[in-house]
Structure formats: structure tokens, C-alpha cells
Amino acid sequence: MNRTERLYRIDQLINQRGVISRQDLHEELEVSRATLTRDLAYLRDRLNAPIVFDEERGGYCFDLSGAGPQYELPGLWFNSQEILALLTMHRLLENLDTGGLLGPHIAPLVSRLNALLESTSGSAAEVVRRVKVVAAQNRPVQTRWFEVVGSALVQRHRVEVLYYTRTRDERSRRELSPQRLVHYRSTWYLDAWCHRSDTLRTFSLDAIEEARMIDRKARNASAAELDRELGAGYGIYRGRDIRWAVLRFSADAARWVSAEIWHPKQDGRWLEGGSYELKIPYAATPELEMDILRHGEQVEVIMPRALRRRIAERLATAGQRYRPKRATRERAAATKAAPRASGRTADTV
């Protein structure tokens, strides 16, 4: 931790314990004796902290006599990733039910998050009120199923679920060995060993319609095995057969796309005229297709050819939906009548 974090930690430890020994400070901060001495001196001399060493109690404490200048720690703020992580945790905890597996732990966690968000410029409530986290297009998970899966995950038991597969519009019962929970794009997923297909799969928790824990030991998979089997391709739709997509964005779209992280291993470069080329690894295409299509005419798939054809087909199908119905009928009628008027068959036209 840096100096500012250590100063806050020293202040917190003394306030919490009333008195703390030098040895305990060493263990909590994990710094050298010289560094601790400098930190204590900085708190006293530069920040007017009323820290004294109480010989009788054998530790450091605050002199609460009220004498001396006012003591105040410098304002502490977080970078964009830290504040987003803290507030996301705060919102997730607020939205979970207070019963079952997580209930007893939610209140203490929220209290600790509030303490982390406190600053000299305002309370945690003010920070939360002034920073808004929008969970777009999230698919809520029923709390009771989340708790069953969570319990099975940490207790290393299997779970039986009734699962709705949206792509096939089918429901099936599956026995799973939960491996890890993944929160991605405002949605919860479960990486699990599926005993029905005898392979590792990723399941959307919001698609679980029933769940119960089974008194059988879960099959364990290592982190390396999970990454190897589920792959490191694009998004949550992963696999072992990794390919690379090359996308070319217009100058207008490039100003945004060049600042985005689509994948940790992506490779981007600027081209003449201000366009931008992005190379992305992927396995399955559904999520990548959605991200390509949201850029409409501002992006072109250069390779592979199969993905290029797939995007072209989807755009053509979408274009058909926007054609005026009357004009479409008239063209169809004209096409049908043309062979009769010429006396030729449709095959010879």
C-alpha cells in the first residue's frame, strides 16, 4: 500500500483499538521499522495527529485532551476502476435478498464499503448519491436459486437445475458441479461441469428455473482446466478453437472504438484516413456478432470470410424488414408476371 493508504490505516487502527502496540502496527502495515517511524512522524508533524505512546498500556493512542491544532487527514479518492468496483459491490449487495446464504453477511459488508467510501469531503451516502452506476440490460436472477448455487459452490456439492436453453427454446434437467461464478455485462453466469454432457459449460443463472443441492461431492476442475476448456476467446461465449477476427472501423467510429477494450489480447492500429483496425480472438460468434452489428455501417469485417458472410447475411435480413411492404408486393408480382409476358420460363430469364 502507498503512504496515503498507510496513514489512513494507522488512523483507523488506533481509532478502532484505542491503543495499539508497535509490533501490531508492523504486522498490520507490513513495513519496515524505519518506514513506520517516518509515517508516525508525518502524522504528528505534518498533519497534527495527536498520536502519543502510552507507556502504561504499551502502545500508541490518541491524546484526547483537545490541546493542539486541529487534526485532519488529507482527502482520499479512488481511481475510476476502484470507485466503480466499490459502488458496483454496494449496488449488488443492496439488491440481494437479506435471507438465506448471503443475508447475515450483507450488512457488515455494506458497512465496510461505506467506511471505504468515506472521505473528508463528504459522507459515504453523499458519494453514493453523487456517483450513479447504471446496470444496462441486466437479467435478474431469482435470489433463492442464486443462494442454492452459491451454497453448492462454496460447499463443493453438486446441484440439480431445471435449465431453459433460449437458443433452442428447450428446458432440461441437468446435474452440475459448480466451479466459479462470473459477473459479466450485468449478468451472472456459472462455469460448471455438466454431468449430462460430461463437459465444462457456461450457464446463465437467470435461465435457471429450479435448483436444489445434491448430497454428492462436486467434481473439481482447476483454474487452468477451466481456462483451457472454456477458452480465452471473445466474451462469455468461449471455447478452445480460438480464431481471430479483423474489423475495420470508419474514422467516425474509430474515435470511440480505439479507446475501448473488447478483449485483453486485442490488437489495434490506426490506418490512413483515420480509420481503425481491430484484431480480436474469439471462439463462438454470437456475442461478437452483436457487438459488430451495433456499429452498423461504421464497421466492416475483413476476415475471416465465414464471419464476414454471416454479418452480411444478417444485415441483408435486417434490410428486408425495412422495405416498404407495398413496394415489396409490387416487385414480387412484377417478377412473377414477367416470364408469362415474355413467353419464357423462369429458368431461362
Stockholm file with secondary structure:
# STOCKHOLM 1.0

chainA/1-349         MNRTERLYRIDQLINQRGVISRQDLHEELEVSRATLTRDLAYLRDRLNAPIVFDEERGGYCFDLSGAGPQYELPGLWFNSQEILALLTMHRLLENLDTGGLLGPHIAPLVSRLNALLESTSGSAAEVVRRVKVVAAQNRPVQTRWFEVVGSALVQRHRVEVLYYTRTRDERSRRELSPQRLVHYRSTWYLDAWCHRSDTLRTFSLDAIEEARMIDRKARNASAAELDRELGAGYGIYRGRDIRWAVLRFSADAARWVSAEIWHPKQDGRWLEGGSYELKIPYAATPELEMDILRHGEQVEVIMPRALRRRIAERLATAGQRYRPKRATRERAAATKAAPRASGRTADTV
#=GR chainA/1-349 SS CCHHHHHHHHHHHHHHHSCBCHHHHHHHHTCCHHHHHHHHHHHHHTTCCCEEEETTTTEEEECTTCCSSCCCCCCCCCCHHHHHHHHHHHHHHHHSCSSTTTHHHHHHHHHHHHHHHCBTTBCHHHHHHHSCCCCTTCCCCCHHHHHHHHHHHHHTEEEEEEEEETTTTEEEEEEEEEEEEEEETTEEEEEEEETTTTEEEEEEGGGEEEEEEEEEECCCCCHHHHHHHHCSCSSSSCCSSCEEEEEEECHHHHHHHTTCCSCTTCEEEECGGGCEEEEEEESSCHHHHHHHHTTGGGEEEEECHHHHHHHHHHHHHHHHHTSCHHHHHHHHHHHHHHHHHHTCCGGGC
#=GC SS_cons         CCHHHHHHHHHHHHHHHSCBCHHHHHHHHTCCHHHHHHHHHHHHHTTCCCEEEETTTTEEEECTTCCSSCCCCCCCCCCHHHHHHHHHHHHHHHHSCSSTTTHHHHHHHHHHHHHHHCBTTBCHHHHHHHSCCCCTTCCCCCHHHHHHHHHHHHHTEEEEEEEEETTTTEEEEEEEEEEEEEEETTEEEEEEEETTTTEEEEEEGGGEEEEEEEEEECCCCCHHHHHHHHCSCSSSSCCSSCEEEEEEECHHHHHHHTTCCSCTTCEEEECGGGCEEEEEEESSCHHHHHHHHTTGGGEEEEECHHHHHHHHHHHHHHHHHTSCHHHHHHHHHHHHHHHHHHTCCGGGC
//
